[in-house]
């Protein structure tokens, strides 16, 4: 019986030692990987500027069309021509917050029901960007693109068809 206990105790000790070695190896490999990733991130890091987007309580835009035009220009500059793959998310979030505030401001001043619905959709998509969803930045760009065509007569061969306004 004593011999059986000694064998069982030895087996438990071997399993514990193997477990400790396995855990130590995982921790070591994980920390090495994290150090490599942080050194890569440090060399690719650049400060991300966040612009001031004006007084959203007393908008500087004369009407919804001007707001749409200026925001479309912003999205062309920050997401067009493959820039969508290198977003400055703090700036995109700040711009989405401004888009939400301006759209909310212009909804009661807008008589066109389709444009009201499009401005409400902008608010919904802006909330998604504010929550950190980078993929929705492209959707916001498409809304401002299509609205710039419908509201301001912006000339472009591509229409995404995301808006009710035509």
VEXDREN-2710 file (C-alpha; in Angstrom, 1 decimal):
% VEXDREN-2710
k/r/px/py/pz
1/UNK/0.0/0.0/0.0
2/UNK/2.9/2.4/0.9
3/UNK/4.5/1.6/-2.4
4/UNK/1.3/2.5/-4.3
5/UNK/1.1/5.8/-2.4
6/UNK/4.7/6.6/-3.2
7/UNK/4.1/5.9/-6.9
8/UNK/0.9/8.0/-6.9
9/UNK/2.7/10.9/-5.1
10/UNK/5.5/10.7/-7.6
11/UNK/3.1/10.8/-10.5
12/UNK/1.3/13.9/-9.0
13/UNK/4.7/15.6/-8.6
14/UNK/5.7/14.9/-12.2
15/UNK/2.3/16.3/-13.4
16/UNK/2.7/19.4/-11.3
17/UNK/6.2/20.0/-12.5
18/UNK/5.1/19.6/-16.1
19/UNK/2.2/22.0/-15.5
20/UNK/4.5/24.6/-13.9
21/UNK/6.9/24.3/-16.8
22/UNK/4.1/24.6/-19.3
23/UNK/2.6/27.7/-17.7
24/UNK/6.1/29.3/-17.4
25/UNK/6.7/28.6/-21.1
26/UNK/3.4/30.1/-22.1
27/UNK/4.0/33.2/-20.0
28/UNK/7.5/33.6/-21.3
29/UNK/6.4/33.3/-25.0
30/UNK/3.5/35.6/-24.5
31/UNK/5.6/38.3/-22.9
32/UNK/8.2/38.0/-25.6
33/UNK/5.5/38.3/-28.2
34/UNK/4.1/41.4/-26.4
35/UNK/7.5/43.0/-26.3
36/UNK/8.0/42.5/-30.0
37/UNK/4.6/43.9/-30.8
38/UNK/5.1/46.9/-28.6
39/UNK/8.5/47.7/-30.2
40/UNK/6.8/47.5/-33.6
41/UNK/4.0/49.6/-32.4
42/UNK/6.4/52.2/-31.0
43/UNK/8.2/52.5/-34.4
44/UNK/4.8/52.9/-36.2
45/UNK/3.2/55.2/-33.7
46/UNK/2.4/58.7/-34.6
47/UNK/0.3/61.2/-32.6
48/UNK/-3.2/61.4/-33.8
49/UNK/-4.6/64.9/-34.2
50/UNK/-8.2/65.6/-33.3
51/UNK/-9.6/68.7/-34.9
52/UNK/-12.2/71.1/-33.5
53/UNK/-15.4/70.8/-35.5
54/UNK/-17.0/74.1/-34.5
55/UNK/-19.9/75.1/-32.4
56/UNK/-22.4/72.3/-32.7
57/UNK/-25.0/74.2/-30.6
58/UNK/-24.9/77.2/-32.9
59/UNK/-23.8/75.8/-36.2
60/UNK/-21.7/77.9/-38.6
61/UNK/-23.5/76.2/-41.5
62/UNK/-26.2/78.3/-43.1
63/UNK/-28.3/75.2/-44.0
64/UNK/-28.2/71.4/-44.2
65/UNK/-26.7/71.5/-47.7
66/UNK/-23.6/73.4/-46.5
67/UNK/-23.2/71.0/-43.6
68/UNK/-23.5/68.0/-46.0
69/UNK/-21.0/69.5/-48.4
70/UNK/-18.4/70.2/-45.7
71/UNK/-18.7/66.8/-44.1
72/UNK/-18.5/65.1/-47.5
73/UNK/-15.2/67.0/-48.1
74/UNK/-13.9/65.8/-44.7
75/UNK/-14.7/62.1/-45.5
76/UNK/-13.2/62.4/-49.0
77/UNK/-10.0/63.7/-47.4
78/UNK/-9.8/61.1/-44.5
79/UNK/-11.3/58.0/-46.1
80/UNK/-11.0/58.3/-49.8
81/UNK/-8.2/56.9/-52.0
82/UNK/-7.5/53.9/-49.7
83/UNK/-7.2/56.1/-46.5
84/UNK/-10.1/54.1/-45.0
85/UNK/-7.4/51.5/-44.1
86/UNK/-5.5/54.1/-41.9
87/UNK/-8.1/55.9/-40.0
88/UNK/-7.4/58.3/-37.2
89/UNK/-10.2/57.0/-35.0
90/UNK/-10.1/59.7/-32.3
91/UNK/-10.6/62.3/-35.1
92/UNK/-13.3/60.2/-36.7
93/UNK/-15.2/59.9/-33.4
94/UNK/-15.0/63.6/-32.9
95/UNK/-16.3/64.2/-36.4
96/UNK/-19.1/61.7/-35.8
97/UNK/-20.1/63.5/-32.6
98/UNK/-20.2/66.7/-34.6
99/UNK/-22.2/65.0/-37.4
100/UNK/-24.7/63.8/-34.9
101/UNK/-25.1/67.2/-33.3
102/UNK/-25.4/69.0/-36.7
103/UNK/-27.9/66.5/-38.1
104/UNK/-30.0/66.8/-34.9
105/UNK/-29.9/70.6/-35.3
106/UNK/-31.1/70.5/-38.9
107/UNK/-33.8/67.8/-38.6
108/UNK/-36.5/70.2/-37.2
109/UNK/-35.5/72.8/-39.8
110/UNK/-35.9/70.4/-42.7
111/UNK/-39.2/70.0/-44.5
112/UNK/-38.3/67.2/-46.9
113/UNK/-39.2/63.9/-45.1
114/UNK/-36.6/61.9/-47.1
115/UNK/-33.8/64.3/-46.0
116/UNK/-35.1/64.1/-42.4
117/UNK/-34.9/60.3/-42.5
118/UNK/-31.4/60.5/-44.0
119/UNK/-30.3/62.9/-41.2
120/UNK/-31.7/60.5/-38.7
121/UNK/-29.8/57.6/-40.3
122/UNK/-26.6/59.8/-40.1
123/UNK/-27.2/60.1/-36.3
124/UNK/-27.6/56.3/-36.0
125/UNK/-24.4/55.6/-37.9
126/UNK/-22.6/58.4/-36.1
127/UNK/-23.5/56.7/-32.8
128/UNK/-21.9/53.5/-34.1
129/UNK/-18.7/55.3/-34.9
130/UNK/-18.7/57.0/-31.5
131/UNK/-19.0/53.6/-30.0
132/UNK/-15.7/52.7/-31.8
133/UNK/-17.0/50.9/-34.9
134/UNK/-14.5/51.9/-37.6
135/UNK/-16.4/50.0/-40.3
136/UNK/-19.3/52.5/-40.0
137/UNK/-17.1/55.4/-41.0
138/UNK/-17.4/54.2/-44.6
139/UNK/-21.2/54.2/-44.3
140/UNK/-21.2/57.8/-43.0
141/UNK/-19.0/58.7/-46.0
142/UNK/-21.5/57.1/-48.4
143/UNK/-24.4/59.0/-46.8
144/UNK/-22.6/62.3/-47.1
145/UNK/-21.6/61.4/-50.7
146/UNK/-25.1/60.5/-51.8
147/UNK/-26.6/63.5/-50.0
148/UNK/-24.1/65.9/-51.5
149/UNK/-25.3/64.7/-54.9
150/UNK/-29.0/64.8/-54.0
151/UNK/-29.0/68.1/-52.1
152/UNK/-26.2/70.1/-53.6
153/UNK/-25.9/68.7/-57.1
154/UNK/-22.4/67.4/-56.5
155/UNK/-21.2/65.8/-59.7
156/UNK/-19.9/62.2/-59.4
157/UNK/-20.6/59.1/-61.5
158/UNK/-21.0/56.8/-58.5
159/UNK/-24.0/56.8/-56.3
160/UNK/-24.1/54.3/-53.5
161/UNK/-27.9/54.3/-53.1
162/UNK/-27.8/54.5/-49.3
163/UNK/-30.1/57.6/-48.9
164/UNK/-33.8/58.1/-49.3
165/UNK/-33.1/61.5/-50.9
166/UNK/-32.7/61.3/-54.6
END
